[in-house]
Amino acid sequence: MPRRPLRVKAADGEPLRTALSALRTELHLPAAFPPAVLAEAEQAARTPGVDGHEDATGLPLFTIDPPGSRDLDQAMHLARRDGGYRVHYAIADVAAFVAPGGAIDTEAQRRVTTLYFPDVRVPLHPTVLSEDAASLLPGRDRLAVLWRIDLDADGGVTGVDVRRAMVRSRARLDYAGVQRELDDGTAEEPLVLLRTIGRLRQEQERRRGGISLDVPEQEVVERGDGYALEYRAPLPAESWNAQISLLAGMAAAGLMISAGTGILRTLPLAPQGEIARLRRVAQALHIDWPHMTPYSELIRTLDPGRTGHAAFLHEATSLFRGADYTPFWPGHPASPLLHAAVADAYTHCTAPLRRLVDRYAGEFCLAASAGRTPPEWVTDAYRDLPGRMRTGSQLASRIEGASVAIVEAALLQDRVGEVFDAYVIDVRESDPTAGTVHLRDPAVVARVRGGSVPLTLGEPLRVRLAEADAERHTLLFAPA
């Protein structure tokens, strides 16, 4: 889970563009795909290498993504059935386009994941696949791994089936449009069921003790003759959509566990020291956290549209540290099996256009559902995936942190010396005169140091911007 999502909404200035470009150069990120990869992708787009897809083009699927997205991994259709619900979830069949050991596969093993910057992205696969031939774009026949998950009246899983299919999405929707239709009562039955099933699955999550963090998105917006940082609180429709993806990931984990072979996304329980730190942050932000209330219940009471709550949700992402990928096979079971935030077994399988491991998970699930052995290219390589995915995740986190610092510094560099209203959300144990502050406006969380008086958690603090350097990715405040 990203710690501080960031999106550039407005046209950005030259310092921001320059600094982000320099960051990509500094990290030696590929600017383009090698010619052999592009040539193989063009050929694969015309003639995919996997057949045997059943015809499911009559299923009226739809996608929900941010406006303008073209790398569409998932499409869904939701319906009622006797005593419950049926979820059809189509996942782009990337394996149909990627020859094991070929040029595309070799490059994907090197890239591991799509990397997101505020201004551009560095894709895992060539765009002729990820934004065209393999993407579940509307009105086009597309190859997919099609899940059918049956639920009871309470949202509990009663049956799972997965197979290859040819599908055709009917509509490309966005979150704001979906939320608007649901709110004004004009939504058709499948969208109404997104809300119904999403809420049922949220209740299932609550009963398990799981956590879904609605972390506000930090974005750059136009304000008067300049730009500013603001938080955008997630819409309920985004959370309901995420529950469908989570449902598929849990169903996939169950299939692999039943077959005795696969790869899971695992997360250890948060250490008590981290829980204690979050309690101090809650106190600092004037959030009431009753002593006997577990943090999974507290999270559900927070409103990401409130500044203090938004700051706490950002800090609470620290609970997701230590997430990893765990392969298992007969005689070597995964330990632990659980993902602590999901409070159940879980795997990544719903974003194969953007994440390497999902292609392997999909093949494990297809094999388990059909009662056969996974392909040799999967079983030969999947034990090495955790190391690759770990490296890719670390790079993505580094990019995320640096990008946030660059955007904040670029937008504030002309305001060095100005004083801002803030409050202290963390105090460094080794030096209580230093810590972290959350500015009331703009939406910035940054370091503070240089004072002579120890900081106090939760205290309002006037801070002066001491340093803002986009090229060095630094932003520093001092007590005013």
QUIZI-V647467 format. One record per helix or strand of 3 or more residues. SS is the DSSP state (2 for helix, 1 for strand). FROM is the first residue (numbers start at 0). TO is the last residue. If there is no record, write none. Layout:
ss->SS from->FROM to->TO
ss->SS from->FROM to->TO
This chain:
ss->1 from->5 to->7
ss->2 from->13 to->25
ss->2 from->34 to->45
ss->1 from->60 to->63
ss->1 from->73 to->80
ss->1 from->83 to->91
ss->2 from->93 to->95
ss->2 from->102 to->110
ss->2 from->126 to->132
ss->1 from->140 to->151
ss->1 from->156 to->172
ss->2 from->174 to->183
ss->2 from->188 to->207
ss->1 from->216 to->222
ss->1 from->225 to->231
ss->2 from->235 to->258
ss->1 from->261 to->266
ss->2 from->271 to->283
ss->2 from->294 to->298
ss->2 from->306 to->319
ss->1 from->323 to->328
ss->2 from->355 to->369
ss->2 from->375 to->414
ss->1 from->418 to->426
ss->1 from->434 to->438
ss->1 from->444 to->447
ss->1 from->459 to->468
ss->1 from->473 to->478
